[in-house]
Amino acid sequence: MKNQVCNIVFGGIGGQGILKASEICGWAAMYDGRHVRKSEVHGMAQRGGSVESHLRFGRTVYSPLVGLGEADFLLCFHEEEHPRLKPFLKKGGMDLMEYLPKAREIIENPKALNTAMVGVLASYLSICEEAWMQSLETVFPGKILDLNKAIFIKARSLRDGA
C-alpha cells in the first residue's frame, strides 16, 4: 500500500478540527515515508460554515485535490455536511460516518472529536504506530498531547466494536 495513492476527504463545519485532523494524518503519512499533498477549503468556517480538507499520500502524488468519486476514505464530522461530501467517495470506498456517534461517546470534550475520528481512520491505514505518535507530538502542544494520544488509541479500537 505504500506505493498506492490514498485519497481522503475530511469535512464538517468550522470549529470541529477538520484541518487539524488532516494535518495529523498528513504528518503521519510523511513520517511513514509517503509523499503527501493536502488542500483546504475554509469557506465561512468562523461562522459554522462548511470546511473540507483533501489529503493524498503515496509513493508519488502531484495534485492535492481528490476528485468526485475518487476518495478511498470519507471522514465527515457533521451529519448535515455528509450529503454534500458523499459524492467524493469512490465505489467501494470507506465512509467512516457510522463511527461518528461512537467517537462522540468516548470523548468528554467535543474538541477532541477530530482526534477520535483520526484514530478510527488510522485503524484502516497501513501507517506505522511510531509515525502516528510522532504526528500527534508534532501537532499537539505538550499540555494536551497525552490526552489526545489516549483518545487516538481508544478510538482505534472502535473498528473492532470495543
N, C-alpha and C positions, 0 to 999 in steps of 0.2 A: 504493500500500500504506500510505502514511502515514495515510489515513483509516480503513482497516480495523483492527479489533481483532485483535491477535495474542495467542494463548494458549500459554503454555509451562509445562510441568511439569518440574521438576528433582527428582531423587530419588536416594537412596543410603543410606549409613549414617553415623552420627556420625563426624566427623573427616575426611570426604572433601571438605569445602569446598562443600557444596551451597548453603548460604546465601550464601557469598561469590560463587559462580557467578551466582546470581540477582541479587545486588547489582550485579555488573559489568554484566550485561545491562540491568538496570533503569536504572542511571545512563546507559548509552549511549543507551537509548531516550529518556530525558528530555533529554539533551544534544542529541538529534536533533529535539527539538520535539514529542515524543509525551507524552500523558497516561499516567501509569504507576500501577499498583496492584500490590501484592505481598503475599503471605501466606506464613507459615512454620509448619510443624508440626515441632517438635523431638523429641517422643517421648522415648525413652531414648537420646538422642544421645550422651551422655557414655560410654555403655557399648556403643557399636557398634550401637545400635538405629536404627530407621527415621527418616529425616529427609526431608522434602519441602518444596518451595517452589513456590508458584504465582505466575506473573508474567503480567500482562496489560498491553498497551500499545496505544495507537492515538489517534485524534482525541479521543474521549471514552470513558472507562472508569469504571464505577460500582462494580463488585464486584471484589475481589481474587481470588476463587476461580474456578478452572477446573472446570467440571462434568465428569462422566463423559462420554466421547465428544466432548469439545469442544477438546482440546488440538491445536494446529497442530504443535507440536513436543514430543517427549519426550526429555529428557536424563537417562539413568539411569547412575549411576556405579558400580553394583554389580550383578552378574549375578543375585543372589538376590532383589533388590528389583524387578527388571524385571517379573515376572508380576503383582505387586501394583499396579504403576503403569500397565501397558499399557492397562487399560480407560479411562484418561483420554484416550488418543489417538483423535482422530476418524478416520472413514473418509477415507483419502487424506492423513492427517497424516504427518509425517516422524518416524520413530523413529530416533534417532541412535545406537542401541545398537551398530550394526555398526562404528562408529568407535572404540568403547572400546578394543579391543586395539591399534588403530593409534595412538591417542593415548598409550597406555602405552609404546609403542615409542619415541616421540620425546622422552620426558621421562626425566630421571635421578632426580628426586625425586618420589615418589608424591604429595606435597603439591601438585604443580603440575598434577595431572590435571584439576582444575576449570578452570584457565585454558586448558588444551588443548581441553577439550570445548566451552568457550565460543567458542574460536577456530573450531572446526568449525561451531558454530551460526551464528556471525557470517557465514560464507560463504553462508548461506541467507537472511539478513535484509537488508532494504534500509536499514540504518542506516549513515550515512556513516563513513568511516575516522576522521575527526577526532573524532567522538563516541566511538568505541571507545577511541581513545588517551587522550582526556580522562577517560573512565571508569576506565581502568586506573590513570591518575595519581591519581584520587580514592581508589581502593580500596587500592592498594598503597603502603606507605611507600618512600621513596627507595632504600633498600638493596636491595630485591627487585624494584623496578619494572622495570629493564632486562631482567632475566631473564624476568619474566612477559610483557613486551612481545614478546620474542623467541619465547617458546613460543606465544603467541597467534598471531603472524604465521605461524609454521611450521605450526601446526595448521590454519589456514585452508586451506592447500594440500592437506590430506588429502582434501578433497572431490574434487579432481582426480586423486587417486591418486598424488600425489607422496610 
